[in-house]
Amino acid sequence: MREFREAIAKLKAAGGIAVMADGPLALVLLTPPGELGADIAVGSTRRFGVPMGYGGPHAACSLRKLGFAPQQ
């Protein structure tokens, strides 16, 4: 596992916005992107019961910290 806190801190110091992709099921064991300092997190919920070969569509998630207006 990689540690992203330092990379996110450097990115923000340079004026960037941190965006991370995650899997909601993986967050049971991993540190959530918001706690790592990410401003926006995106992910897919495909793992929750839809077989890989079944096709789609699959639900997705998009989360952002307060202050980031939705531009989707």
LINVEN-V677861 format. One record per residue. N is the residue number from 1. RES is the residue in three letters. OMEGA is omega in whole degrees, -180 to 180 (999 if undefined). D_CENTER is the distance of its C-alpha to the mean C-alpha in Angstrom with 2 decimals. Layout:
n->[N & N]
res->[RES & RES]
omega->[OMEGA & OMEGA]
d_center->[D_CENTER & D_CENTER]
This chain:
n->[1 & 2 & 3 & 4 & 5 & 6 & 7 & 8 & 9 & 10 & 11 & 12 & 13 & 14 & 15 & 16 & 17 & 18 & 19 & 20 & 21 & 22 & 23 & 24 & 25 & 26 & 27 & 28 & 29 & 30 & 31 & 32 & 33 & 34 & 35 & 36 & 37 & 38 & 39 & 40 & 41 & 42 & 43 & 44 & 45 & 46 & 47 & 48 & 49 & 50 & 51 & 52 & 53 & 54 & 55 & 56 & 57 & 58 & 59 & 60 & 61 & 62 & 63 & 64 & 65 & 66 & 67 & 68 & 69 & 70 & 71 & 72]
res->[MET & ARG & GLU & PHE & ARG & GLU & ALA & ILE & ALA & LYS & LEU & LYS & ALA & ALA & GLY & GLY & ILE & ALA & VAL & MET & ALA & ASP & GLY & PRO & LEU & ALA & LEU & VAL & LEU & LEU & THR & PRO & PRO & GLY & GLU & LEU & GLY & ALA & ASP & ILE & ALA & VAL & GLY & SER & THR & ARG & ARG & PHE & GLY & VAL & PRO & MET & GLY & TYR & GLY & GLY & PRO & HIS & ALA & ALA & CYS & SER & LEU & ARG & LYS & LEU & GLY & PHE & ALA & PRO & GLN & GLN]
omega->[178 & 177 & -174 & -175 & -178 & 179 & 179 & 179 & 178 & 179 & -179 & 178 & 179 & 177 & -179 & 176 & -178 & 177 & 180 & 173 & -179 & 172 & -177 & 179 & 179 & -178 & 173 & -177 & -174 & 177 & 180 & -179 & 179 & 178 & 177 & 179 & 180 & 178 & -178 & 176 & 177 & 180 & 179 & 178 & -178 & -177 & -174 & 169 & 179 & -180 & -177 & -177 & -176 & -178 & -177 & 2 & 179 & 177 & 177 & 177 & 178 & -178 & 179 & 177 & 176 & -180 & 177 & -177 & 177 & 179 & -176 & 999]
d_center->[15.49 & 14.70 & 14.49 & 12.31 & 13.89 & 16.81 & 15.17 & 13.02 & 16.34 & 18.23 & 16.01 & 16.40 & 20.07 & 20.53 & 19.25 & 15.91 & 12.61 & 9.58 & 6.59 & 3.99 & 3.53 & 4.13 & 7.36 & 8.57 & 11.78 & 10.80 & 9.75 & 13.49 & 14.28 & 11.55 & 10.78 & 7.90 & 5.80 & 8.28 & 11.05 & 10.45 & 10.90 & 7.82 & 8.98 & 6.36 & 2.80 & 3.92 & 5.56 & 9.26 & 11.67 & 14.39 & 15.11 & 16.58 & 20.06 & 20.19 & 21.84 & 20.60 & 23.94 & 24.15 & 22.42 & 20.38 & 19.26 & 16.15 & 14.14 & 10.62 & 8.36 & 7.37 & 7.33 & 9.01 & 11.51 & 15.12 & 16.89 & 14.57 & 16.60 & 15.27 & 16.30 & 15.27]
